[in-house]
Amino acid sequence: MRKMLNKKGFSLVELMIVVVIMGILIAVAIPLYGAITANAEAKTCRTNQENIRAVFAKYCVSDGTKTASTLLQSGSYSSKPGSTDTIDPEFAASFDGGFPQCPVDGHYYLIEKVSDYEISIKCCDADGNTYAKHSSASD
């Protein structure tokens, strides 16, 4: 009988087992990554909406004459790129780094007046439909 003194490398079966295990790990990881990413985007969007509300409250309290009507000269404001809606520049300047944008490409915020001291903030998709997954509870 011959003895194998210098066995080098892996057998085909060993390599196939490693490939199968890697395939299973990848099959589990990709959907999980997508779910985690979507959840993070939704939380970021809701946080942006809460920050806009907080800045609006500060805007109204800082000067007794400021209301939703002075904030939204045309009754609503769309942060959609290319929109001609206007917002009080002092309010927009209150955000460090510029007015918040939804983390999902093509999504934007629509701010509408509800009353003098209450605004509605909605996350809209590229077609203008409200994106319910990104709506905050106090909307």
Secondary structure, DSSP 4 states (H G I P E B T S, - for coil): ----S---S--HHHHHHHHHHHHHHHHHHHHHHHHHHHHHHHHHHHHHHHHHHHHHHHHHHHSTT--HHHH-TTSEEE-STT------HHHHTTSTTSS---SSTT-EEEEEEEETTEEEEEEE-TTS-B-GGG--TT-
